[in-house]
Amino acid sequence: MSSLEEQIKELEDELVKTPYNKATSKHIGRIKAKIARLRDEAVNRAMKAGGGGEGYQVKKSGDATAVLVGFPSTGKSTLLNKLTGTASAVAAYAFTTLTVVPGALEHKGARIQILDIPGLIAGAAMGKGRGKEVIAVVRGADIIIILVDVFNERHFDVLLKELHDAGIRINVPKPDITIKKSSVGGIRLNAVGTLDLDIEEVRSILAESKMMNAEILIRGNATQDDLIDAVQGNRVYIPAFIAVNKVDLVDKEQYLEIEHDIADRFGSQPLMISAAAGYHTEELKDAIYDSLGFMRVYLKPVGEEADLEEPLIVRRKSTVEDVCNKLHREFVQKFRYARIWGKSVKHPGQRVGLTHKLIDGDLLTIIVEH
């Protein structure tokens, strides 16, 4: 074990032994901040050692990118083949996939890139196995599908820890925390809404990063962990769900036991599938689509009928500007105005600007300078 890993282990042990109360909260915040700093240092060191691997530079394509994360031999390649028809090597032994294999899923008008990556193993965030390359691909995804099989469903605890250690936060919104460093004035804390953190906890956490003068603005509540993540500044926030594979190989009692166990610990129902048998693969496609928060916008060229056959797929809360950028980079530069028919406007054909937020099903005409 490296000295960094030993230091992290010692601090984690101390954290477990320290009861949380108002008197210890400042000390606990400092320990957590130190663990986060050391872990980031260890991950960065692992990332730099050896560089990237061949086949790991994947160009993003389609409307969004989903990545299959799991231990070796959980059936990721079989699932990719079932969802996309991509020829990814399939075998009943570990590490069949040695590079990232992309495939394209077309569902409800959306084209979703799905990446089959080498299996994660314990210690991947610290660079073990092909961890450093794999983690880099996962951090760039729009959604994570955590795949475990019925015989190793406890693997998901390890996978969640690896993702967390690598700075990946799943199924949580990014805390609204602004940190502005200054040269004088000490630590100043401003909050909008109720905040459970006090100024001493904040000072303790920031001191670990040698930050003695700064203005902190927190909108909404935040935990010590949220503040530490904001200080580190390299976290990514990605939606995810768990799929349990090979469920056709267990009886109904085991099936229900695994489903309930994961739901209790993860906080939401897993999708029970069999990639080989095609069981619940359509439901999986729906889950991917829904988790990505897609909506459909229909385009109506000037003086022509609207194209109601092939909608443009965009993410929820997209603006007219987002659509312009997706269509052509010059559309924003030459934009004059847009007209919209749909639920986002008060009357049909209403004239709007670039900042107008669209709603699913809107019909849109963009007027540009010629």
Secondary structure as GFF3:
##gff-version 3
##sequence-region A 1 370
A	DSSP	alpha_helix	3	17	.	.	.	ID=ss1
A	DSSP	alpha_helix	25	48	.	.	.	ID=ss2
A	DSSP	beta_strand	64	70	.	.	.	ID=ss3
A	DSSP	alpha_helix	76	84	.	.	.	ID=ss4
A	DSSP	beta_strand	101	107	.	.	.	ID=ss5
A	DSSP	beta_strand	110	116	.	.	.	ID=ss6
A	DSSP	three_ten_helix	124	126	.	.	.	ID=ss7
A	DSSP	alpha_helix	131	139	.	.	.	ID=ss8
A	DSSP	beta_strand	143	149	.	.	.	ID=ss9
A	DSSP	alpha_helix	155	165	.	.	.	ID=ss10
A	DSSP	beta_strand	168	170	.	.	.	ID=ss11
A	DSSP	beta_strand	176	181	.	.	.	ID=ss12
A	DSSP	beta_strand	187	192	.	.	.	ID=ss13
A	DSSP	alpha_helix	199	207	.	.	.	ID=ss14
A	DSSP	beta_strand	214	219	.	.	.	ID=ss15
A	DSSP	alpha_helix	224	232	.	.	.	ID=ss16
A	DSSP	beta_strand	236	238	.	.	.	ID=ss17
A	DSSP	beta_strand	240	245	.	.	.	ID=ss18
A	DSSP	three_ten_helix	247	249	.	.	.	ID=ss19
A	DSSP	alpha_helix	252	266	.	.	.	ID=ss20
A	DSSP	beta_strand	271	272	.	.	.	ID=ss21
A	DSSP	alpha_helix	281	291	.	.	.	ID=ss22
A	DSSP	beta_strand	294	299	.	.	.	ID=ss23
A	DSSP	beta_strand	312	315	.	.	.	ID=ss24
A	DSSP	alpha_helix	320	327	.	.	.	ID=ss25
A	DSSP	alpha_helix	330	333	.	.	.	ID=ss26
A	DSSP	beta_strand	335	341	.	.	.	ID=ss27
A	DSSP	beta_strand	350	352	.	.	.	ID=ss28
A	DSSP	beta_strand	363	368	.	.	.	ID=ss29
###
